[in-house]
Amino acid sequence: MKKRIESAIRTVLDNLGEGWFIILEEPTDEKFVQFAYDEDTGLIFDLPFQALDEDELARARQVLGEVGVGDETASVFDAPDGEKVGEQRSFNTLVGRDVDRAVDLVHRVFTYVYGFDDTTRFNVTISC
């Protein structure tokens, strides 16, 4: 699992696509982790609260908190430059170009939060 995560992360970093994002998702349960990519800052880890049930949220707070990842609130808009229609909470942290940290965060979520084992297959979507 870690090698596939690392490969996906390196693909984004090697191609340096401004505004790219990557979603790593287990297709059966549709559990996922995502990253955005910004040329100035690098990778940004994001795990939205709505992707988690109550038990997963508690586990995420524990295992991500152990590595200094807290939760943030961001505004949701109805369109670019549109009106604010709500807020979204998520676990967020700047990863930059630190592939090892990115792999560790995804592995923590997939194994400790979602309960998948290292043989679990998952899809990787990279969009620009």
ZIRA-V446374 format. One record per backbone hydrogen bond with DSSP energy under -1.0 kcal/mol. CO is the residue of the C=O (numbers start at 0). NH is the residue of the N-H. If there is no record, write none. Layout:
co={CO | CO}
nh={NH | NH}
//
This chain:
co={0 | 1 | 2 | 3 | 4 | 5 | 6 | 7 | 8 | 9 | 10 | 11 | 16 | 19 | 20 | 21 | 22 | 23 | 24 | 25 | 30 | 32 | 33 | 34 | 35 | 36 | 37 | 41 | 42 | 42 | 43 | 44 | 45 | 46 | 47 | 48 | 52 | 53 | 54 | 55 | 56 | 57 | 58 | 59 | 60 | 61 | 63 | 64 | 69 | 71 | 73 | 75 | 75 | 78 | 82 | 85 | 87 | 88 | 89 | 90 | 92 | 94 | 95 | 96 | 97 | 98 | 99 | 100 | 101 | 102 | 103 | 104 | 105 | 106 | 107 | 107 | 108 | 109 | 116 | 122 | 124 | 126}
nh={4 | 5 | 6 | 7 | 8 | 9 | 10 | 11 | 12 | 13 | 14 | 15 | 19 | 36 | 126 | 34 | 124 | 32 | 122 | 29 | 25 | 23 | 45 | 21 | 43 | 18 | 41 | 37 | 94 | 95 | 35 | 92 | 33 | 90 | 50 | 51 | 56 | 57 | 58 | 59 | 60 | 61 | 62 | 63 | 64 | 65 | 68 | 67 | 91 | 89 | 87 | 84 | 85 | 81 | 77 | 75 | 73 | 48 | 71 | 46 | 44 | 97 | 42 | 98 | 101 | 102 | 103 | 104 | 105 | 106 | 107 | 108 | 109 | 110 | 111 | 112 | 113 | 115 | 119 | 24 | 22 | 20}
//
